[in-house]
Amino acid sequence: MSEQRDKTSASQPQTAEGRPTHDEIELRAYQLYVERGGADGEDLGDWLQAERELIAKYERTSQKAKTVAV
């Protein structure tokens, strides 16, 4: 995760299952790493937090889309 990613990957569409892509999770985990000051040793925690945040985001987006479609 030490390699900085292009921010355009954050705007990639979600997967067909309504879940974040690997690249989206990786980018968010890297952002969390940077926000923590770049301290090593929390890569798994950053990954899991990023995954939770993005899944929640997609669930909210999915719920809004269902409401609009009705």
C-alpha positions, -999 to 999 in steps of 0.1 A, spaced: 0 0 0 30 23 0 24 31 -37 2 61 -42 -28 54 -65 -44 76 -90 -76 91 -75 -96 83 -107 -99 47 -95 -122 59 -68 -148 68 -94 -148 34 -110 -182 18 -110 -191 -7 -84 -192 -44 -91 -224 -61 -103 -230 -74 -68 -232 -39 -55 -199 -42 -36 -168 -21 -39 -140 -32 -62 -106 -43 -49 -91 -11 -63 -116 11 -45 -108 -7 -12 -71 -4 -18 -73 33 -25 -94 40 6 -71 19 28 -42 39 15 -60 71 23 -66 59 59 -29 50 61 -19 85 50 -45 101 74 -28 82 102 5 97 94 19 68 74 26 47 105 32 10 96 16 -20 111 -21 -13 107 -25 -24 71 -51 -51 79 -71 -27 101 -70 0 73 -81 -26 48 -110 -38 69 -121 -2 78 -120 8 41 -141 -22 32 -167 -15 59 -169 22 49 -173 14 12 -199 -14 17 -220 9 38 -217 36 12 -229 12 -15 -257 0 6 -269 36 11 -266 43 -26 -285 11 -34 -313 20 -10 -316 55 -26 -318 39 -61 -345 15 -50 -365 44 -35 -362 65 -67 -372 35 -89 -404 29 -69 
